[in-house]
Amino acid sequence: MKHQKITSITAIIAIVVSITIVFGTNQNIVIAEEKKDPYPAANDVKIHTIMTFKQGVEESDGFQAFTQSKGFNREKESPQFQLIGVVDADKRLLYNAVDVIYQRGLSDQNHEYTDFDVSVYLQNGMILRSFHYADCRVTDYKVSTDFDKEEGWFGKGFATLDTFAFACAGYSPENPLEKYYNQHDKAKTTSSLSLKQQPDFTTHPKFQN
């Protein structure tokens, strides 16, 4: 009888330990899922923006897409770009801007939400590229909901997106990687000044008009 009691107690302890292990494992899985990035990006590149309005400075990590559509041909076109991201609380001043612009109309550019500056940083632990836009205005704003068309309504979920279009008076691109590179020892290479004079291929008939 005593032996049966010991066996029963041992069995109960084994069951409790098993439940604890399973519960703990499930908890770890839940925690891991909560920490998963809902918007994974290639090379882990994220977009960080700083917008300087007359009302203050607003920083945001709420954009997942950035497209510069015009501005590289600086002699013929003014800079234009687009930012797309999920609806987020870190865009309060930008939301105010699009509401005021809608109420005043696109033709009215004489109010508190015109001529603001925007800096866009592309980074993945370090800043890879940055673009600094001056005297900007919002030219278009749309809201849409996106979802996986193949999975339909029961797939990976929905994303309600803001799409902002901007036009600016000018912009300046920056390559922070060059500054980072210059802080480290460069490879020892032969200076071009020490090389013998090389032929100038531009004098070849092929390159003549």
Phi, psi and omega in degrees: 000316179298321180296322178295321179296317180297318179297319180295317180297318179298319180296318180297316179299318180297320179295316180298316179297319180297316179298318180298317180295315180297316180297316179298320178296317179297322178297318179297322179296317180297316180298317180297321180291324180293328182275352182293136180292120181288344181231072181296145182229147178301135180060016179056032180280124179246158181252127176237130181239148172231119180245128183252102177264169174296333182276346181150183182253133182235121177255145183214141169245020187267011177254137179249353180218138180223128179226123173264114187266330180215159175129342182291325175274082191293338180284338188239346185215149177270154182294135174223140179210169184226139175237132179233135179195165179294148177302128187212158183283349183271021178238031186301310182294324179292321175298319176300319182299312183291329178292316179294318180297320178297316181292323183273335182095149183295333182286340180268106180248024182243071177209183190288350182247029172247163176059047174259161182255147180227131172243131180244124181245130175254118190215154175217053187103333171220154181283122182266318179213151174215148181227128184244114184254141183242146175052064184261163173213154176276129181251346178197151180210130178222152173238134179214160177245127183247149176204164181292114184293329180285322180280338179071212185284348185244027184260236190274358178111183185242152174228117177269119193247144166263137173236116181247135173247137183234148169231138186227164180281333180189167177208158180228114176281154180220143180246087181297337180298329179293320177295320178296319180296320183289346177279352182245162179295130178274157178295145180282108180233159180288131180293145178294338180290336182269355180279153176293154179300125182263153179296144179269104185289347179290345178276354180294142181306334182297331184262007180268150178284000000 
